[in-house]
Amino acid sequence: MRNAKTTLIGGVLLSALLATAPAFAQSTYGGKTRAEVKAELASARSAGDLDAVNALSYPQLRPYQERHAQQLRADADNGHTTR
């Protein structure tokens, strides 16, 4: 009886240890550090892979948004108020 209890307690402890092991395991993909992201961004900018963000490119309006914006500007120039 004593041997069965010892085996049972040992099994419970072992299963508890095995159940918590994944919680403490480090993943192989740790993500990127801030320095790595900054280096990749600088590299992409220097290679011309990223367009510069400026007043002309941000935000880029879709064609229907551009038409609406033009209409609002025209209405404002003519003294019309909308809304």
C-alpha positions as CSV (number, residue, x, y, z in Angstrom):
1,M,0.0,0.0,0.0
2,R,2.8,2.4,0.9
3,N,4.5,1.7,-2.5
4,A,1.3,2.4,-4.4
5,K,0.9,5.8,-2.5
6,T,4.5,6.7,-3.3
7,T,4.1,5.8,-6.9
8,L,0.8,7.8,-7.1
9,I,2.3,10.9,-5.5
10,G,5.4,10.6,-7.7
11,G,3.2,10.3,-10.8
12,V,1.1,13.4,-9.8
13,L,4.3,15.4,-9.2
14,L,5.8,14.3,-12.5
15,S,2.6,15.2,-14.4
16,A,2.5,18.6,-12.8
17,L,6.0,19.3,-13.8
18,L,5.4,18.2,-17.3
19,A,2.2,20.2,-17.6
20,T,4.0,23.4,-16.6
21,A,7.1,22.9,-18.8
22,P,5.5,24.4,-22.0
23,A,4.7,27.6,-20.0
24,F,8.4,28.2,-19.3
25,A,9.8,27.0,-22.6
26,Q,11.2,29.7,-24.9
27,S,9.9,29.8,-28.4
28,T,12.3,29.5,-31.2
29,Y,10.8,32.7,-32.7
30,G,11.5,35.4,-30.3
31,G,10.5,38.3,-32.5
32,K,12.7,41.2,-33.6
33,T,14.4,43.7,-31.4
34,R,13.9,47.4,-31.9
35,A,17.4,47.8,-33.3
36,E,16.7,45.0,-35.9
37,V,13.5,46.7,-37.0
38,K,15.2,50.1,-37.3
39,A,18.0,48.6,-39.3
40,E,15.6,46.9,-41.7
41,L,13.6,50.1,-42.1
42,A,16.8,52.1,-42.8
43,S,17.9,49.5,-45.3
44,A,14.5,49.5,-47.1
45,R,14.5,53.2,-47.3
46,S,18.0,53.4,-48.7
47,A,17.2,50.7,-51.2
48,G,14.1,52.6,-52.3
49,D,11.7,49.9,-51.3
50,L,9.7,52.4,-49.2
51,D,8.2,55.6,-50.6
52,A,8.8,58.7,-48.5
53,V,5.8,59.8,-46.6
54,N,4.9,63.4,-47.2
55,A,1.9,65.6,-47.7
56,L,1.5,64.4,-51.2
57,S,1.5,60.7,-50.5
58,Y,-0.2,60.5,-47.1
59,P,-3.0,59.8,-47.0
60,Q,-3.5,58.7,-50.6
61,L,-7.1,59.1,-51.5
62,R,-9.0,56.6,-53.5
63,P,-10.4,57.9,-56.8
64,Y,-14.0,58.3,-55.4
65,Q,-12.6,60.0,-52.3
66,E,-10.6,62.4,-54.5
67,R,-13.7,63.3,-56.5
68,H,-15.6,64.0,-53.3
69,A,-12.7,66.1,-52.0
70,Q,-12.6,68.1,-55.2
71,Q,-16.4,68.6,-55.1
72,L,-16.1,69.8,-51.5
73,R,-13.3,72.2,-52.4
74,A,-15.3,73.5,-55.4
75,D,-18.3,74.1,-53.2
76,A,-16.2,75.9,-50.6
77,D,-14.7,78.1,-53.3
78,N,-18.2,79.0,-54.6
79,G,-19.5,79.8,-51.1
80,H,-21.7,76.8,-50.7
81,T,-21.8,75.0,-47.4
82,T,-22.4,71.3,-47.1
83,R,-23.8,69.4,-44.1
